[in-house]
């Protein structure tokens, strides 16, 4: 196991006890479409998957990290409403969906591919469906020279991406803090919940 795998394993061990993200609950409650399909982009240990399954969604969860997919398979077994894939943003086959969540995952997209990835996500979302997720801002510690790819984006660029949406919630975090593993870090992110029009 390389050092990157060790760090992810430590993160997932902590994440296993974490509840679903409030953005996910908000997205599910705002879904104005008849489409009860949800996509969890970068599903991690499955806390959002669990919440969405409880709300009777057909859930498609994917993660590029095989450890995450393995943990979800152990957690959910052969749940009939869950489809798990080991995939990246650009090779996942997006079904039509009423809810798409991307909590702490689009931060780590390939920066040159973010525009194309967003087009695939927004196209998969049906009218009246809801996107909820967050994006890395340019002032984040990890925006440059991080151990893996990150996709920092300016507020102006992000606003252009949501021209076909009604923004329900838009929050910016730009402050010093700690990582989940207890390391100091400057956080800069934009959290967005929006309905497709």
N, C-alpha and C positions, 0 to 999 in steps of 0.2 A: 504494500500500500504506500503510494507516494505521499508527500507532505500535503498536497492539495486534497487528496482523498481523506486524509486524517482530519483536516480542518472541516471538510464537509460533514464527516461522520460526527464530529463533536457538535456541529451546528444542528444536525438532524436529531441527535440525542436530546438536545434541549428543546427542539421544536415539537417533539412528539407529544409533550404535555400542553402545548399551546392551544387555546381555543381558536375557532374560526375568526377571520378578520371582520371587524364591523362593516367594512366596505362591501364584503360579500353579502352580508345580510341586507344591506341597503339595496344592492343591485337586485337581489332576488325579490324584494318587496316592491321595487319600482318597475319590474318587467311588465310592460303594457302589451306585449305580443301574446299570441296563443302558443308560442314555441316553448315547450318545457325541456329544452336541451341546453345544457350549460357546458362551457369549456373552462377548465382550470389550467392556465398556462404556467408551467413551472410548479406542478402540484406539490412538490416537496413531500412532507410526511402525511398529507391528506386531510388537514384540519378543515379546509374549505370544501374539499370533496365530501367529507362526512356531513357537513351542514347542508350542502346542496342535495345530497341523497335523501336526507331527512325531509326535505321540502319537495320530494317526489320528482326531482329532475333526473333525466337521463344525463349522466355526467361523463364527459370525455376529459380525462386528466393526462397530461404529458409532462415529462421532465427529461432533460438531457442527461441527468445524472442517474446511472443504473442503481445506485444505492437507494435513491429516493423511490424509484419505481418498485424496487424489491420490497422496501418497507411498506409501501401502499398495498402491494399484493398480499403481504402477510397480514396487514391490518384489515383489509376488506374481503379477503378470500375471493370467491367467484361471485361477487354481488352481481345480480342480473342487470342492474341499471348502470353499471360502471364499465367504462372502456379505458384501459390504461395503455399508454405507449411510451416507449423510450424514444424520444424524438426532440429535435431542436425546433425553434420557432419557424425556421424556413423549410423544414422537411415534413412537418406535421400536416396531415390532411384535415383542414378545418371543415366540420359539418356546419350547416345552418344552425344558428344558436340564438336563444332569447337572452342568455346571460353569458358574458365572457369576463373572467377575472384574471388579472395578472398582477398579483401581489408580490412585490420584491423580485420579479423575474425579468421584466423588460429592461431593468437596470443593467443586466448582463447580456443583452443582445449584441450581436456584431454591429458596431456603429454604422458601417457603410450599408448594412442591410436593414436598418431600423425602418426606413421609409417603406420598403417593399413588405416588410413584416407587418407594419401597421395597415397597409392596404389589404393584406390577406385577412387580418383580424376584422377590420371594419366592414369588409365585403361579406364575411361570414355572419355578421350580426344582422338579424332581421330588423325591419322597421318596428319601432316600439321596444326593441330589446335594449339591454343596458350593458355598457362597459364599465368596469371598475378596476382601477390599478394605479400604479405609481411609476414615475419616470425619474431618472437621475438628473439633477441640475449640474451646471458647470462648476459650481464651487465645492462640490463634494470631494472629500479626500480621495475617493476611488475613481474620480473622473480622469485621472492621469496616472500612468505607471502602476496600475493594479496588476495582481498576479494573473488575472484573466481579462477577457474583453469586457468593457463597459460602454454604455451608450448614453453619455451625457447630452442633454438637449436644452436649448434656451426656452424661456417662457414664450417668446414670440413664435418660435418654430412649433412648439406644442399647441399653441392656440390655432395655428393653421391646420393642424391635423384634425381638429375637432369642429371644423366648419359645418359638417353635416349632422352635428349633435346638439342637443339641448343640454348645457352644463347644469348639473344639479348641485354638485359640490366640487370646489377647486381649492385645495390647500397647498401652501408652500411651507416647507420646513427648511430653515437655513440656520443651523446652530451646532455648537459643539455638543458631543454626547459620547456614548459608549456603544460598542458593538454587542451583540448577544453573547459573545464570548468574553466580554469584559475589557475590551481594548479601546483606548481613546480614539475618536474619529470625529471629523466634521461632517455632519449630514446636510445634504442639500437635495431635496426631492420635491416633486409636484405630485400630489394625489388627486386623482380625477374620478368622479362618477358622472356618467353622461348617458342620455337616452338617444338612440339613433332615430333620426327624422327622415 
